[in-house]
Amino acid sequence: MSEETARERQSRVVKTGSNWEEYVRLYVNDKLKRTGIEVIYGKSENSIRSRSLLLWKSLSLPLKSSKSREAIWGDIDLIAVKGDSPIAVISCKLSLHGRFTETLFWSLLFKTLTRVKVVLATPDAGRGQKDEWQSEWGTPQEPTKDRLLAESYLEGVYVENLEEFCKYLKAPQGTVFGGIVRPLSELPEDIQRWAVDISKV
């Protein structure tokens, strides 16, 4: 994958109107051109069903005790797909505050019932006091609880610290990569590798 210029990143931020989910979708799609893989929105169950009944069935989660419905659509931000086959669910969160457990819950379900990978994409908006940025992930040597949970239940955490999304981030601060926490630039290559693995099944 070619290195990206600051101008290209800034152009994408302008296009997305500071919407992190759209930023991730545009970035990954740009890197996956001519691979047959596409990242699409996953929030609308109806749009997925109209696109492909097979894709909808692949990601719908069965209900065991409901008499009115057989399956339910999960909390899905983005989906990397190749044709009708889902490769990865990409959960997009600016901050982990109050929502990270949802991503972990859906990841456990998908891991149990499907071969679909679940990852988190975040700018790491930080935690801490006002006017002070502190990574939500700690370091590989001193991980936060969230980093430990991600290592156990997610396929990857992909981070790009952009000032538009990280209000109090100041140079030389930034997320410390290692283990499960990696740069967003590595996500397209991982998706391609997972697509090859899925095609062998």
Secondary structure, DSSP 8 states (H G I E B T S, - for coil): -----HHHHHHHHHHHTS-HHHHHHHHHHHHTTTTTEEEEE-S-HHHHHHH-HHHHHHH-EE-SS-SS-SEE----SEEEEETTEEEEEEEE-S--TTTHHHHHHHHHHHHHH-S-EEEEEE----BSSTT--B-SSB-SSSB-HHHHHHHHH-SEEEE---TTT-TT--TT-----BTTEEEGGGHHHHHHHHHHHHHH-
